[in-house]
């Protein structure tokens, strides 16, 4: 068999110094501040696939990242046809007991 295989790899792009009223507002600001088509490598074998699955919001306090308060958000639009990002499609993933402790 001969085939072309497309590997959908996850890439993390850090957007620093984003400000917003809450984590969802920070996500919206990060999306507005970033052009993923420009930021991610592209070429004949690689391109941004128009898909975002998760967001990680790390609060910064006095210049230091507070990992204890980091929050993950699932982009429901990743699984749905509608791309009304970010507020309506964001789902905060529940913290485990170990993360909350």
One Martini backbone bead per residue (centre of mass of N, CA, C, O) as a GRO file, in nm:
protein
  101
    1UNK     BB    1   0.099   0.034   0.019
    2UNK     BB    2   0.009   0.372  -0.067
    3UNK     BB    3   0.050   0.690   0.121
    4UNK     BB    4  -0.087   0.976   0.273
    5UNK     BB    5   0.018   1.115   0.584
    6UNK     BB    6  -0.145   1.295   0.846
    7UNK     BB    7  -0.001   1.471   1.110
    8UNK     BB    8  -0.152   1.575   1.419
    9UNK     BB    9   0.012   1.803   1.589
   10UNK     BB   10   0.093   1.946   1.891
   11UNK     BB   11   0.121   2.298   1.963
   12UNK     BB   12   0.291   2.533   2.165
   13UNK     BB   13   0.183   2.876   2.223
   14UNK     BB   14   0.327   3.148   2.373
   15UNK     BB   15   0.152   3.424   2.536
   16UNK     BB   16   0.269   3.708   2.671
   17UNK     BB   17   0.116   3.950   2.876
   18UNK     BB   18  -0.179   3.895   2.913
   19UNK     BB   19  -0.490   4.077   2.937
   20UNK     BB   20  -0.774   4.032   3.173
   21UNK     BB   21  -1.054   3.978   3.369
   22UNK     BB   22  -1.016   3.676   3.271
   23UNK     BB   23  -0.932   3.387   3.126
   24UNK     BB   24  -1.115   3.428   2.874
   25UNK     BB   25  -1.006   3.712   2.807
   26UNK     BB   26  -0.715   3.618   2.767
   27UNK     BB   27  -0.771   3.432   2.531
   28UNK     BB   28  -0.886   3.647   2.341
   29UNK     BB   29  -0.630   3.825   2.341
   30UNK     BB   30  -0.436   3.610   2.231
   31UNK     BB   31  -0.585   3.564   1.963
   32UNK     BB   32  -0.563   3.866   1.867
   33UNK     BB   33  -0.231   3.874   1.897
   34UNK     BB   34  -0.249   3.624   1.694
   35UNK     BB   35  -0.096   3.462   1.401
   36UNK     BB   36  -0.091   3.137   1.324
   37UNK     BB   37   0.008   3.151   1.029
   38UNK     BB   38   0.274   3.306   1.116
   39UNK     BB   39   0.386   3.150   1.378
   40UNK     BB   40   0.363   2.897   1.219
   41UNK     BB   41   0.481   2.670   1.037
   42UNK     BB   42   0.524   2.662   0.673
   43UNK     BB   43   0.451   2.443   0.390
   44UNK     BB   44   0.432   2.166   0.193
   45UNK     BB   45   0.422   1.989   0.495
   46UNK     BB   46   0.313   2.255   0.661
   47UNK     BB   47   0.017   2.354   0.861
   48UNK     BB   48  -0.241   2.518   0.974
   49UNK     BB   49  -0.553   2.339   1.073
   50UNK     BB   50  -0.776   2.514   1.222
   51UNK     BB   51  -0.695   2.403   1.527
   52UNK     BB   52  -0.820   2.405   1.869
   53UNK     BB   53  -0.828   2.238   2.189
   54UNK     BB   54  -0.650   2.416   2.400
   55UNK     BB   55  -0.603   2.594   2.714
   56UNK     BB   56  -0.350   2.772   2.908
   57UNK     BB   57  -0.369   2.945   3.224
   58UNK     BB   58  -0.109   3.155   3.361
   59UNK     BB   59  -0.067   3.324   3.625
   60UNK     BB   60   0.068   3.654   3.696
   61UNK     BB   61   0.270   3.736   3.989
   62UNK     BB   62   0.506   3.951   4.020
   63UNK     BB   63   0.644   3.800   3.753
   64UNK     BB   64   0.512   3.522   3.840
   65UNK     BB   65   0.423   3.205   3.801
   66UNK     BB   66   0.105   3.050   3.904
   67UNK     BB   67   0.059   2.715   3.893
   68UNK     BB   68  -0.169   2.672   4.110
   69UNK     BB   69  -0.371   2.862   3.905
   70UNK     BB   70  -0.395   2.696   3.675
   71UNK     BB   71  -0.592   2.673   3.361
   72UNK     BB   72  -0.807   2.467   3.176
   73UNK     BB   73  -0.928   2.473   2.829
   74UNK     BB   74  -1.183   2.373   2.624
   75UNK     BB   75  -1.252   2.361   2.276
   76UNK     BB   76  -1.554   2.292   2.146
   77UNK     BB   77  -1.500   2.371   1.846
   78UNK     BB   78  -1.325   2.120   1.792
   79UNK     BB   79  -1.616   1.940   1.799
   80UNK     BB   80  -1.749   2.167   1.628
   81UNK     BB   81  -1.867   2.371   1.379
   82UNK     BB   82  -1.860   2.602   1.555
   83UNK     BB   83  -1.650   2.929   1.586
   84UNK     BB   84  -1.733   3.077   1.877
   85UNK     BB   85  -1.479   3.242   1.979
   86UNK     BB   86  -1.450   3.178   2.312
   87UNK     BB   87  -1.681   3.179   2.531
   88UNK     BB   88  -1.903   2.961   2.431
   89UNK     BB   89  -1.669   2.720   2.385
   90UNK     BB   90  -1.572   2.721   2.674
   91UNK     BB   91  -1.421   2.472   2.897
   92UNK     BB   92  -1.363   2.402   3.217
   93UNK     BB   93  -1.150   2.202   3.363
   94UNK     BB   94  -1.145   2.010   3.614
   95UNK     BB   95  -1.000   1.979   3.907
   96UNK     BB   96  -0.811   1.798   4.082
   97UNK     BB   97  -0.725   1.721   4.394
   98UNK     BB   98  -0.419   1.762   4.344
   99UNK     BB   99  -0.446   2.049   4.218
  100UNK     BB  100  -0.605   2.182   4.466
  101UNK     BB  101  -0.375   2.115   4.696
   0.00000   0.00000   0.00000
